[in-house]
Amino acid sequence: MAIQTFKANASLKDNVLVETEARGHKLIIDEPKNLGGSDKGMSPIEVVLAGLGACQSIVARLYADKFEINLKDFSVDVEGELDTDGFLGKSNARPGFSTIRYTYNIETDASEKNVDAFIKHVEQNCPVGDSLANEVNLIPGKIIIKNPVK
Amino acid sequence: MAIQTFKANASLKDNVLVETEARGHKLIIDEPKNLGGSDKGMSPIEVVLAGLGACQSIVARLYADKFEINLKDFSVDVEGELDTDGFLGKSNARPGFSTIRYTYNIETDASEKNVDAFIKHVEQNCPVGDSLANEVNLIPGKIIIKNPVK
């Protein structure tokens, strides 16, 4: 067991712009203008898709040698479908992604068979992919209120 | 139904550094030095935690008026537990998060009762939260190989 705790903070600023931070790395998250934001950064769901693609890329790097894949180039296009009526309360659609799919672009001289086995392993061992594909225990948050009416 | 497709691209660079992009917004994702990276940005799982906190923050902004919450300040600290032995193949632990918890810091003159109902609604309607708490259909990726051995 090597359970580690990973942390991030998000702080709401003007309108729907959010400043986030983890270990000193800062990231601005916003909504596009057609969803009421000022488009200063990726939206939260785009950030999750980018995190998924990055996670697969990193797992690919970690396991390439084991699968004898000479990884000259690796990129992934990630697409997620989401019914925006859900979180806007306009329908009973789930608020989150229904489906996520991807296309891998790999430059290598390895055989197709080896690449297939390699990608299967990457998909099964990607922390972000597993967190999305399977249930995570989200514990209801602790609320600290400043200046409440007693 | 207002199903939209959201997209991102991730491109593996030196070692485990990944350049990601969505709608022209760029984000560098990397691993910390103790996990073999050069620490040029958040790791993928930190990006997901930041995205979760940002998503809750934005949903809070969207619903504050409806719950009569005068939202003077809102931030959220997110923590996720993950057994790194899982994706490293050292144990049978799941590769992803086992548990995610958060603490909300809210400055408002609304009553505690209203804030509780508000936060419950935020948690139930956050797209990223729902995508993590419940299963998403991750479709095995299409693989495009350049220069394979035939």
Interface residues (C-beta under 8 A of the other chain):
Chain A: M1 A2 I3 Q4 T5 F6 K7 A8 N9 A10 S11 L12 N15 V16 V18 T20 E21 A22 R23 H25 L27 I29 E31 P32 D39 G41 M42 S43 P44 I45 E46 V47 V48 L49 A50 G51 L52 G53 A54 C55 Q56 S57 I58 V59 A60 R61 L62 L71 K72 D73 F74 S75 V76 D77 V78 E79 G80 E81 L82 D83 T84 D85 G86 F87 L88 G89 K90 S91 A93 R94 P95 G96 F97 S98 T99 I100 R101 Y102 T103 Y104 N105 I106 E107 T108 D109 A110 S111 E112 V115 D116 I119 K120 E123 Q124 N125 C126 P127 V128 G129 D130 S131 L132 A133 N134 E135 V136 N137 L138 I139 P140 G141 K142 I143 I144 I145 K146 N147 P148 V149
Chain B: M1 A2 I3 Q4 T5 F6 K7 A8 N9 A10 S11 L12 N15 V16 V18 T20 E21 A22 R23 H25 L27 I29 E31 P32 G41 M42 S43 P44 I45 E46 V47 V48 L49 A50 G51 L52 G53 A54 C55 Q56 S57 I58 V59 A60 R61 L62 L71 K72 D73 F74 S75 V76 D77 V78 E79 G80 E81 L82 D83 T84 D85 G86 F87 L88 G89 K90 S91 A93 R94 P95 G96 F97 S98 T99 I100 R101 Y102 T103 Y104 N105 I106 E107 T108 D109 A110 S111 E112 V115 D116 I119 K120 E123 Q124 N125 C126 P127 V128 G129 D130 S131 L132 A133 N134 E135 V136 N137 L138 I139 P140 G141 K142 I143 I144 I145 K146 N147 P148 V149
